[in-house]
Each structure stands twice: as C-alpha cells, then as structure tokens.
Amino acid sequence: DIDGLGEKIIDKLVESGRVRSVADLYYLTEKDLVPLERMAEKSVSNILAAIDASRRPTLDRLIYALGIRHVGEHVAKVLARAFGSVERLRAAGEDELTRVPEIGPQIARSIRGFFGQKANTAVLKRLAAGGVRWTAPSKADGSGPLEGKTVVLTGALQTLTREEAGRLVGEAGGRASSSVSAKTDYVVAGADPGSKYEKAKKLGIAILTETEFMKLLGKR
C-alpha cells in the first residue's frame, strides 16, 4: 500500500539492482530514484514520503506483506491476534500454530519453513534496522458485531472501495470472502451486484445495503 510505487517502478528498481528484497525499499534515497526513467523531482519526493509513512504497518499487514505461502490477509489477521508479535510467531512450533483456530498443518508447515530460512530472517532484521515498526493489534481487534461471520461484498459501493469495506469487516471480527456459499452470513450488495446477489437470494442469506452494513458496524 505504498502510494506511487507501482509495478513499473518496482521492475526498474529490481532490474537496476537497487532493490533485492522488500527491506531495501526503506534504504532508498533521492539519488536512487531520480535516475529512473520519467521520475520527476516531485514524484520522487512523494514516493519517499509514502515509503516513510509505511514504516508503521499493523502487525497483520506486515505478516501478510512477508509473502509467506498460504498466508493471505485473513490468515495474517488470525496470526496477529493469536501471537501479537513477529518474534512470538517466529518462535512458534507447528503444534502451537495448529492450536490456533483456522491454522491447519499446511499453513503451519509453511510458516515454519519461511522462518527457518536464513535469508528471510535477514530481511526481517534489515526491515527493523530500516525503521519498520509494527503496531500490535488492540485488545478489541477481531471482536465486534461481525465476530465469526463471513461476509461477501458485491456490486459497486457508493462511499467505500472494496478494500476499505473488507478491512471494516476484519476490524469488526468478520471474514471477507470472495464467493457466496451456504457458510456465508451476510452479502453486502452495491449497484449491479450480479450473480453473487442472485445466489445469496436462492440460499436465503441475509442481504445488506451499504447503509445497513454501516449501521451494523455502528458507523452511522
């Protein structure tokens, strides 16, 4: 989520050797960026400011950004709530990991494999040395009106992007899913909702408007 740092710029940084791992982003200077094609002074300043602003991610966003196989955004939130720090997660064995709800043997093996590689440990140390400090989840994180609920978002919402709505679901304790099934608790429908809306109706799943969704979260 670093504004201005799109795929084309990342490709150039990697090709030039300036970035070999995610940690290298936090050591970039104006001299590194200016030589890149079509990089004006203002855009360079904006990118450096955006990189600096990303030095304080939430713990779940940091875990997700590490690129651990099978650890998506939802699983990263589960791990952040269960362990509270990268250090505790890194020290956890497979048995401890699988005792966490939603963490099965495959995910546990993947996590242990990731932290068992020296190169990944080096990246974490370099991130810390580069000033990256995660924010621990609050005590209330993961609890709320959607605790344990699965929510599907469909159609165009008026006041929220899909990503923003998904984050609100997570903050309220729920899980944002991309597909409707019998296990879905709510479908939030915007304009032109399509097949997900129709399937939800057939399954008798509660369908919420954006306004109803926000009221459920206590936002309006």
Backbone as a ProteinNet text record, in pm:
[ID]
protein_1_A
[PRIMARY]
DIDGLGEKIIDKLVESGRVRSVADLYYLTEKDLVPLERMAEKSVSNILAAIDASRRPTLDRLIYALGIRHVGEHVAKVLARAFGSVERLRAAGEDELTRVPEIGPQIARSIRGFFGQKANTAVLKRLAAGGVRWTAPSKADGSGPLEGKTVVLTGALQTLTREEAGRLVGEAGGRASSSVSAKTDYVVAGADPGSKYEKAKKLGIAILTETEFMKLLGKR
[TERTIARY]
81.8	0	85.7	194.4	280.3	240.9	179.6	131.1	243.8	217.2	313.3	415.8	421.1	521.1	454.4	428.6	361	456.2	399.7	478.2	592.8	567.6	671.1	792.7	768	879.9	953.1	876	938.6	1025.2	973.6	1051	1184.3	1178.9	1301.7	1399.4	1346	1431.4	1498.5	1424.3	1480	1583.4	1546	1637.1	1768.5	1760.3	1880.9	1963.9	1908.1	1980.5	1963.7	1882.6	1864.1	1777.6	1688.5	1601.1	1611.9	1654.5	1664.3	1567.3	1518.1	1417.6	1331.5	1218.4	1128.8	1198.4	1295.2	1364.7	1444.1	1490.2	1570.9	1492.7	1359.7	1277.3	1303.3	1334.4	1349.5	1488.9	1570.2	1704.1	1721.8	1614.2	1621.5	1636.6	1711	1729.3	1687.5	1689.1	1655.9	1750.6	1877.5	1976.2	1943.7	1878.5	1841.5	1725.7	1633.7	1510.5	1517.7	1591.2	1596.3	1642.7	1745.1	1790.8	1688.6	1585.2	1486.7	1409.8	1374.3	1304.8	1174.2	1153.1	1030.8	1002.4	1105.6	1087.5	1117.3	1012.4	1028.2	1063.1	1118.8	1160.7	1043.7	926.3	809.8	763.4	760.4	715.1	812.5	942.2	1042.5	1016	990.8	963.8	838.2	737	611.1	630.3	710	734.3	813.4	915.6	995.9	910.3	818.9	729	633.4	585.3	494.1	565.8	690.4	770.1	789.5	821	842	714.7	599.4	471.1	437.1	495.5	465.3	553.1	635.4	723.7	648.8	520	441.7	319.3	340.7	225.4	161.7	37.5	-21.4	45.1	43.7	111.8	58.3	-74.3	-129.9	-86	-73.9	-29.8	116.1	197.1	337.6	349.3	274.7	279.2	235.4	128.6	79.6	183.9	249.9	346.8	474	498.6	618.4	611.3	489.4	475.6	488.2	447.1	450	342.3	379.2	284	165	46.5	-80.4	-125.9	-50	-89	-142.2	-274.2	-338.8	-376.2	-455.8	-489.7	-565.7	-660.2	-738.2	-652.7	-574.6	-488.4	-387.5	-338.5	-244.7	-309.9	-438.2	-510.1	-523.8	-554.7	-568	-435.7	-325	-193.3	-155.4	-187.2	-154.6	-227.7	-355.6	-433.7	-383.9	-342.4	-301.8	-164.8	-70.8	66.2	110.8	54.8	82.5	216.2	307.4	436.4	499.3	587.6	660.4	751.6	809.9	902.7	832.9	713.6	638.4	595.4	554.8	515.5	634.8	748.4	870.4	912.7	889.4	931.7	832.5	712.3	608.1	638.4	618.4	634	505	510.7	392.3	275.7	304.1	196.9	125.6	203	144.2	63.1	115.3	46	-87.3	-88	-211.9	-317.1	-278.3	-378	-459.1	-412.2	-484.4	-598	-720.8	-832.4	-803.3	-835	-817.5	-676.1	-583.4	-446.9	-426.8	-423.1	-406.2	-260.1	-232.2	-94	-20.6	-90.1	-24.7	24.6	-58.8	-18.8	92.9	79	182	318.4	321.2	448.1	505.9	418.8	464.1	526.6	465.9	519	653.7	661.1	786.9	895.9	859.3	955.8	1007.6	918.3	957.7	1057.6	1023.5	1111.7	1236.7	1236.9	1354.5	1462	1431.6	1528.5	1606	1736.4	1821.5	1798.1	1770.5	1750.2	1629.3	1523.4	1404.5	1429	1507.4	1544.1	1625	1713	1795	1709	1605.5	1515.4	1442.9	1396.3	1328	1419.7	1544.9	1641.4	1667.3	1675.2	1700.9	1579.6	1459.6	1338.5	1341.4	1376.1	1382.7	1489	1604.7	1712.3	1673.9	1582.2	1536.1	1423.5	1390.5	1291	1148.6	1129.2	993.9	953	843.2	792.9	643.9	607.5	467.7	386.4	257.3	164	90.5	101.5	34.6	-116.2	-189.8	-335.4	-390.3	-493.7	-555.2	-631.5	-664.8	-737.9	-873.7	-928.2	-1060.2	-1054.2	-930.6	-918.1	-968.9	-1050.2	-1100.8	-1232.3	-1278.6	-1408.6	-1499.3	-1627.9	-1719.6	-1846.8	-1927.8	-2057.8	-2052	-1936	-1923.8	-1832.9	-1808	-1716.7	-1763.3	-1675.1	-1704.6	-1793.4	-1826.7	-1916.2	-1838.3	-1895.7	-1837.2	-1922.3	-1856.7	-1926.7	-1875.2	-1966.9	-1930.9	-1974	-1884.5	-1912.3	-1933.8	-2039.6	-2067.3	-2129.6	-2103.5	-2155.7	-2072.1	-2104.2	-2029.5	-2086.5	-2003.7	-2045.1	-2026.4	-2106.6	-2105.1	-1995.5	-1973.9	-1881.9	-1754.4	-1744.2	-1628.2	-1571.4	-1440.7	-1382.3	-1400.3	-1382.2	-1395.1	-1293.2	-1171.1	-1066.5	-1102.3	-1154.7	-1193.1	-1304	-1402.7	-1512.4	-1461.2	-1368.2	-1310.7	-1236.2	-1167.2	-1094.1	-1190.6	-1302	-1401.9	-1458.7	-1477.6	-1526	-1426.9	-1297.9	-1194.9	-1185.2	-1193.7	-1185.9	-1304.2	-1418.1	-1537.1	-1539.6	-1427.7	-1417.3	-1461	-1502.5	-1551.2	-1446.3	-1489.2	-1401.6	-1467.2	-1394.8	-1445.3	-1410.7	-1511.5	-1491.9	-1528.2	-1471.1	-1497.8	-1610.4	-1657.8	-1762.3	-1874.2	-1995	-2112.5	-2130.1	-2153.2	-2180.1	-2278.3	-2313.8	-2406.4	-2347.2	-2214.9	-2149.3	-2143.4	-2189.5	-2190.2	-2298.9	-2264.6	-2361.6	-2430.6	-2353.3	-2410	-2353.8	-2435.9	-2389.5	-2421.1	-2317.6	-2336.6	-2342.9	-2457.4	-2480.4	-2482.6	-2398.2	-2398.3	-2472.9	-2440.1	-2506.1	-2461.1	-2553.6	-2525.6	-2453.3	-2515.4	-2448	-2422.4	-2502.8	-2475.2	-2508.1	-2432.5	-2464.6	-2452.8	-2363.4	-2347.7	-2476	-2536.1	-2662.2	-2772.3	-2779.6	-2882.6	-2863.6	-2738.9	-2710.4	-2746.2	-2716.3	-2748.7	-2899.1	-2976.6	-3122.5	-3171.8	-3115.8	-3156.1	-3123.8	-3012.2	-2968.4	-3032.1	-3105.4	-3169.8	-3073.5	-2963.4	-2862.7	-2904.8	-2878.5	-2913.9	-2838.1	-2910.4	-2850.8	-2864.5	-2752.3	-2749.6	-2716.8	-2780.9	-2738.6	-2614.3	-2548.2	-2429.8	-2465.7	-2580.9	-2625.8	-2650.1	-2715.6	-2741.6	-2611.4	-2516.1	-2385	-2315.3	-2316.1	-2250.3	-2320.3	-2452.2	-2526.7	-2493	-2479	-2443.9	-2308.2	-2217.8	-2085.4	-2083.7	-2197	-2202.8	-2135.4	-2121.1	-2054.1	-2149.6	-2281.5	-2379.7	-2498.9
-120.8	0	126.7	126.2	245.6	324.7	440.4	522.1	559.4	542.9	582.7	476.9	370.5	266.8	150.3	171	70.3	-33.3	-126.7	-239.1	-192.5	-91.3	-45.8	8.1	85.6	141.2	30.7	-62.7	-176.1	-256.4	-280.8	-354.6	-285.9	-153.4	-78	-84.5	-76.3	-83	-219.7	-324.7	-460.3	-481.7	-439.1	-455.6	-380.5	-265.7	-185.2	-234.8	-330.5	-384.1	-302.9	-197.3	-113.6	-182.4	-270.4	-342.4	-492.5	-565.2	-710.8	-780.1	-705.6	-757.1	-640.4	-670	-564.4	-467.6	-517.4	-431.9	-321	-346.1	-245.8	-118.4	-127.6	-9	99.2	58.2	152.6	213.4	186.1	244.5	326.4	339.3	415.8	564.7	632.2	776.3	843.4	975	1050.9	1015	991.8	956.9	823.2	734.1	603.8	616.5	708.4	718.1	813.4	924.3	1025.9	969.7	881.8	831.3	744.7	697.1	612.9	694.8	629.5	696.3	762.1	886.9	962.5	985.1	997.5	1024.6	1171.2	1251.4	1392.5	1409.2	1525.8	1551.3	1541.3	1592.6	1589.8	1446.8	1363.4	1225	1147	1177.9	1112.8	1147	1273.8	1316.8	1251.3	1238.9	1176.7	1029.1	960.1	817.7	797.2	878.3	865.8	894.2	990.2	1020.8	905	841.4	727.3	607.1	586.2	477.4	502.7	625.6	660.6	637.3	672	655.4	508.5	421.2	277.5	206.9	280.9	219.4	177	208.6	173.7	90.6	-27.3	-109.5	-176.2	-215	-300.6	-437.1	-512.6	-641.7	-734.7	-738.3	-828.9	-790	-658.3	-615.3	-653	-644.1	-683.2	-832.6	-914.1	-1059.7	-1094.6	-1030.8	-1055.7	-1015.9	-900.7	-848.4	-933.8	-1017.9	-1103.2	-1205.6	-1234.5	-1327.4	-1473.6	-1508.2	-1647.7	-1724.9	-1835	-1912.4	-1957.9	-1946.5	-1983.8	-1883.9	-1776.2	-1676.2	-1552.6	-1548.7	-1434.3	-1330.8	-1233	-1123.7	-1172.3	-1263.5	-1311	-1392.5	-1485.8	-1568.9	-1480.7	-1376.8	-1284.7	-1217.3	-1181.7	-1122	-1223.5	-1348	-1453.8	-1470.7	-1473.8	-1491.7	-1371.6	-1250.8	-1130.5	-1129.8	-1169.5	-1171.4	-1281.1	-1394.1	-1507.8	-1488.4	-1423.1	-1416.5	-1276.5	-1173.1	-1038	-977.9	-1058.7	-1005.2	-1100	-1046.5	-1129.4	-1226.1	-1179.2	-1263.4	-1388.9	-1372.8	-1488.4	-1581.1	-1523.2	-1605.1	-1684.2	-1619	-1684.3	-1799.6	-1786	-1888.3	-2003.4	-1986.6	-2089	-2214.2	-2329	-2455.9	-2494.3	-2600.8	-2642.6	-2679.5	-2743	-2781.5	-2658.6	-2557.9	-2434.8	-2363.1	-2362.7	-2296.1	-2362.4	-2494	-2565.1	-2561.4	-2516.9	-2499.3	-2371.1	-2286	-2161.6	-2193.8	-2154.4	-2179.1	-2126.7	-2207.7	-2176.6	-2200.9	-2239.6	-2268.3	-2419.2	-2473.3	-2616.8	-2654.4	-2783.7	-2831.5	-2770.7	-2751.6	-2696.3	-2554.4	-2472	-2334.5	-2333.7	-2419.3	-2425.8	-2463.5	-2561.9	-2603.1	-2489.4	-2417.5	-2306.9	-2196.1	-2165.8	-2062.7	-2104.1	-2228.1	-2276.3	-2278.4	-2318.2	-2320.4	-2180.9	-2083.2	-1945.5	-1893.5	-1908.4	-1855.3	-1941	-2060	-2144.6	-2108.8	-2017.9	-1976.4	-1852.8	-1862.4	-1752.8	-1624.1	-1637.9	-1518.9	-1438.9	-1509.5	-1440.6	-1374.3	-1441.6	-1382.3	-1255.4	-1258.4	-1141.5	-1024.6	-1053.9	-948.8	-883.7	-965	-911.7	-819.8	-860	-778.1	-647.3	-656.3	-536.7	-443.1	-499	-416.9	-338.7	-409	-344.1	-234.7	-263.1	-164.7	-45.1	-68.4	38.8	120	92.5	173.5	122.8	0.5	-54.9	-107.2	-55	-95.3	-125.6	-247.7	-285.4	-237.1	-221.9	-184.5	-308.4	-339.1	-457.8	-442.3	-551.8	-542.3	-501.4	-419.2	-377	-493.3	-481.2	-587.7	-611.4	-504.7	-516.5	-570.6	-574.7	-617.6	-760.1	-781.7	-915.8	-943.7	-855.7	-874	-764.2	-788.4	-686.7	-747.8	-666.3	-712.8	-821.5	-841.1	-945.1	-1060.1	-1069.6	-1173.4	-1312.2	-1383.6	-1518.9	-1526.8	-1412.3	-1409.8	-1399.1	-1457.3	-1448.2	-1353.8	-1256.3	-1152.3	-1147.6	-1140.6	-1126.5	-988.2	-919.9	-787.1	-799.8	-739.6	-749.7	-620.8	-587.3	-464	-343.6	-228.1	-105	-32	-12.7	60.2	210	290.3	435	509.2	472.9	550.9	476.5	349.8	268.4	197.7	178.3	88.1	-54	-152.1	-291.2	-323.1	-269.7	-296	-234.3	-110.4	-43.6	-120.2	-166.9	-243.3	-373.9	-438.8	-563	-543	-430.6	-401.7	-376.3	-310	-286.9	-418.8	-513	-645.4	-710.4	-705.6	-764.8	-698.5	-565.7	-491.7	-524.4	-562.7	-597.7	-745.3	-816.2	-955.9	-1055.9	-1007	-1097.4	-1133.2	-1210.9	-1251.8	-1214.8	-1141.3	-1104.5	-1214.8	-1271.8	-1380.1	-1331.8	-1397.2	-1357.2	-1437	-1541	-1624.8	-1654.3	-1667.1	-1696.1	-1846.1	-1892.7	-2033.9	-2043.5	-2165.6	-2186.9	-2137.2	-2119	-2072.7	-1919.7	-1850.7	-1705	-1653.3	-1555.4	-1498.7	-1374.7	-1290.3	-1167.2	-1142.1	-1083.9	-1031.2	-881.9	-801.6	-657.1	-622.3	-573.8	-551.7	-403.9	-366.6	-231.4	-230.3	-136.2	-125.4	-239	-291.5	-400.9	-518.4	-581.9	-686.8	-816.8	-849.4	-966.9	-1100.5	-1203.1	-1342.6	-1373.9	-1307.8	-1333.8	-1296.3	-1187.5	-1141.6	-1244.4	-1294.3	-1392.6	-1522.2	-1564.7	-1687.7	-1670.5	-1553.1	-1525.7	-1533.3	-1480.3	-1486	-1630.6	-1712.5	-1853.2	-1930.5	-1893.7	-1963.3	-1904.8	-1796.4	-1733.6	-1660.8	-1611.2	-1540.2	-1394.8	-1340.2	-1201.1	-1107.4	-1020	-924.3	-783.9	-714.3	-581	-475.6	-360.4	-246.9	-188.7	-97.3	-34.4	40	106.8	179.7	84.5	-28.3	-128.1	-187.4	-209.1	-261.1	-165.8	-37	61.5	75.9	65.2	71.2	-49.1	-166.2	-287	-271	-200.2	-177	-61	9.9	123.8	246.6	251.4	364.3	476.3	447.4	551.1	543.4
0	0	0	-74	-82	-205.4	-185	-295.7	-391.5	-520.4	-622.9	-657.7	-578.6	-602.6	-675.3	-804	-884.8	-941.2	-1018.2	-1072	-1161.6	-1246.1	-1339.6	-1266.2	-1161.4	-1084.5	-1010.4	-952.4	-882.7	-979.6	-1101	-1201.4	-1228.9	-1242.5	-1270.7	-1153.6	-1032.7	-914.7	-901.5	-933.9	-926.5	-1037.7	-1159	-1273.3	-1253.8	-1188.3	-1165.7	-1048	-971.5	-856.7	-729.7	-736.9	-618.3	-513.2	-556.5	-464.1	-489.6	-387.5	-397.3	-301.7	-204	-111.2	-65.9	-2.5	42.7	138.2	213.7	311	243.3	121.9	51.5	22.2	18.5	-6.4	97.5	220.2	330.8	339.6	239.3	232.4	105	26.8	-97.4	-67.1	-152.2	-140.3	-270.6	-269.3	-390.2	-504.5	-470.9	-573.6	-640.2	-567.5	-624	-722	-694.6	-772.2	-890.4	-875.2	-981.3	-1116	-1119.3	-1249.9	-1325	-1255.8	-1321.5	-1424.7	-1533.2	-1643.9	-1597.4	-1640.3	-1615.2	-1466.4	-1388.2	-1246.1	-1218.5	-1206.8	-1176.8	-1029.5	-996.5	-857.9	-760.2	-801.8	-713.9	-687.8	-793.7	-775.3	-688.4	-701.1	-616.1	-469.6	-441.9	-304.4	-249.4	-335.6	-293	-260.1	-342.8	-319.4	-190.3	-168.6	-45.7	77.2	65.9	177.3	202.7	94.2	108.4	169.4	130.1	188.2	337.5	371.3	512.4	594	534	604.4	626.9	543.8	556.1	658.7	729.6	830.3	956	963.4	1082.9	1043	986.3	946.8	1068.5	1055.4	1158.4	1147.5	1254.1	1255.3	1146.7	1128.5	1027.5	887.4	858.6	726.5	704.6	810.8	798.6	771	846.1	825.5	683.2	637.5	501.2	397	419.3	323	313.7	413.7	409.2	296.6	249	136.9	175.5	296.8	340.6	264.6	205.5	126.2	211.7	156.7	220.8	328.2	347.7	447.6	374.2	357	295.8	400.4	359.6	450.6	574.2	554.1	668.2	764.3	711.5	797.4	871.7	805	870.7	991	978.8	1092.4	1206.4	1170.9	1271.3	1347.3	1273.9	1335.6	1421.7	1374.3	1450.9	1584.8	1582.1	1706.6	1800.9	1742.9	1826.1	1890.4	1818	1868.2	1910.6	1851.9	1898.3	1860	1803.4	1759.3	1658.6	1575.4	1479.1	1553.3	1663.4	1739.9	1793.2	1848	1900.4	1787.6	1675.7	1561.2	1508.7	1500.6	1452	1542.4	1672.4	1768.7	1781.1	1728.7	1745.2	1663.9	1726.5	1656.9	1585.9	1507.1	1431.4	1523.3	1635.3	1727.9	1782.8	1820.5	1873.6	1766.1	1645.6	1534.7	1503.8	1501.6	1465.3	1575.4	1694.1	1800.1	1780.9	1690.5	1661	1563.8	1595.3	1503.8	1364	1263.6	1121	1069.3	1157.9	1113.5	1109.6	988	971.5	952	936.5	921.6	802.6	691.2	571.9	596.4	657.2	687	790.8	892.1	997.1	938.5	849.9	786.8	703.7	634.6	551.1	635	748.5	837.7	894.7	940.5	995.8	887.9	767.6	658.4	626.2	629	599.1	701.8	829.4	933.6	952.7	894.8	902.8	801.4	709.4	607.3	652.8	650.3	697.3	619.3	490.3	407	455.7	497.2	546.6	681.7	765	893.9	872.9	772.3	742	694.9	615.6	568.1	685.5	781.3	898.6	979.6	995.6	1069.4	995.6	862.9	782.8	783.8	786.7	798.6	930.3	1038.3	1169.6	1170.9	1111.6	1106.6	1019.7	924.8	837.7	898.1	1022.8	1092.5	1083.9	1034.7	1025.9	1163	1215.4	1346.3	1334.4	1363.4	1351.6	1471.4	1447.5	1553.5	1600.4	1728.1	1781.8	1773.4	1749.8	1745.3	1881	1880.1	2005.1	2066.8	2193.7	2261.2	2198.1	2139.1	2078.2	1936.5	1879.5	1741.3	1725.2	1622.4	1596.9	1664.5	1756.1	1817.7	1767.8	1768.3	1720	1665	1599.5	1551	1445.3	1383.5	1280.6	1324.6	1453.8	1502.8	1459.1	1391	1345.5	1222.8	1163.6	1048.6	917.3	811.4	677.8	593.5	533	457.7	314.9	219.5	78.8	31.2	-37.3	-91.6	-242.4	-293.3	-435.9	-486.7	-610.1	-666.6	-627	-685.1	-659.7	-539.1	-436.9	-317.4	-341.4	-275.1	-300.5	-224.7	-100	-16.3	20.7	-17.7	18	-104.1	-105.9	-204.2	-151	-236.5	-192.9	-83.3	-97.7	1.1	136.5	133.7	258.3	329.3	252.4	312	371.2	301.8	352.2	482.9	493.5	616.7	732.4	703.5	807.5	857.9	765.5	804.6	900.5	865.4	950.2	1085.7	1087.6	1213.9	1305	1243.3	1322	1359.6	1330.9	1369.9	1265.8	1148.2	1044.7	941.5	844.9	735.6	603.3	519.5	387.2	288.7	225.1	129.4	-10.8	-111.7	-249.9	-313.5	-246.2	-306.1	-205.8	-258.7	-176.2	-161.1	-39	-13.1	102.1	137.7	249	380.6	386	507.5	516.7	411.7	411.5	506	588.1	682.4	627.5	558.1	502.1	362.5	276.8	149.2	149.1	127	117.6	-30.5	-74.4	-216.7	-251.9	-347.8	-401.5	-534.3	-620.5	-750.7	-842.6	-921.8	-1016.5	-949.6	-851.4	-773.3	-848.6	-948.9	-1031.3	-969	-1010.1	-977.1	-828.2	-756.7	-613.1	-538.4	-582.1	-522.3	-545.5	-668.3	-703.1	-625.3	-611.6	-537.4	-390.2	-335.3	-194.4	-172.1	-264.7	-253	-253.7	-342.1	-351.3	-223.9	-161.7	-40.1	86.6	71.8	187.5	278.9	223.4	302.1	320.3	436.7	464.2	371.9	302.1	209	267.2	277.7	336.2	231	241.3	161.7	227	159.1	217.7	345.6	345.2	464.4	581.1	553.9	658.9	711.5	621.5	659.2	755.4	723.3	808.1	942.5	943.3	1069.3	1157	1095.3	1168.6	1237.2	1169.4	1225.7	1324.9	1336	1425.7	1370.7	1238	1173.5	1136.2	1138.5	1102.1	1196.9
[MASK]
++++++++++++++++++++++++++++++++++++++++++++++++++++++++++++++++++++++++++++++++++++++++++++++++++++++++++++++++++++++++++++++++++++++++++++++++++++++++++++++++++++++++++++++++++++++++++++++++++++++++++++++++++++++++++++

